[in-house]
Amino acid sequence: LGPRIGRFDSDGKPVPMPGHSSVLQVLGVFILWLGWYGFNGGSTLSVFTSQYSRDLARVCVTTTLGAASGALSSFAFVHSTTHVWDVTAVGNGVLAGLVSVTANCVVIDPWAAIIIGGIGGLVMQCASKLVLKLKVDDPLDAFAVHGSSGMWALVATGIFARPEYSYNGLGSHGFVYPGDKPDLLGVQVAAIAIILAWVGGTSTILFASLRLLGVLRVPADIEEAGMDVSKHGGGAYDLNAGGKVLSA
């Protein structure tokens, strides 16, 4: 697909393309955070027995702690390197923390959720910088937030899954706990390899086909005009007031 026009300068250095509204960005993060309780908590499928309600409560606690920890670590990392109080780092950190505890929210303790979410925020920031180094344009940091933090979530499950909470029939659990089968980490790493192979293979077939058909990317003139103007009949925002252009 390639980067957006103007994303990198002639020297290959990234050119900032910030979003138009931090307010809407933060609102979106809070909507996602709220929805995550339905996503993680709702996966217990029932609240009508003491076992299910117990697990639901644990899931909600670990989900909350993971999100908050991810926000703090991401924010601290960005501020320590740029000295900027970056609200985007907070929002992406929340999402990275949520992703990091999704795979393991029902099998970990609250203290582990704090560690997992915090590391997830750092993993996301490092992955974001790596993607830019590779000259890949990821407008929403989707890989950093969901891909890298998602892989960390699987690894973290193999480290912090408590034996008493484990649902697998073989009794495998995280290696930080004493027990008969602290071998879950190997299973999780194998799962990452399988997912990467499947998603990479199917995505390559799909996007290569779209590119051959010439429909993977819009022409440069349409991209520069903007999809709102070229495809939807007008700009999404009216920034002209009495002939004077306003700053977004």
Buried (B, 14 or more C-beta within 10 A) or exposed (E): EEBBEEBBEEEEEBEEEEEEEEEEBBEBBEEBBEEBBEBBBBEBEEBEEEEEEEBBEBBBBBBBBBBBBBBBBBBBBBEEEEEEEBBBBBBBBBBBBBBBBBBBBBBBBEEBBBBBBBBBBBBBBEBBEEBBEEEEBBEEBEBBBBBBBBBBBBBBBBBBBBBEBBEEEEEBBBBEBEBEEBBBBEBBBEBBEEBEEEEEEEEEEEEEEEEEEEEBEEEEEEBEBEEEEBEEEEEEEEEEEEEEEEEE
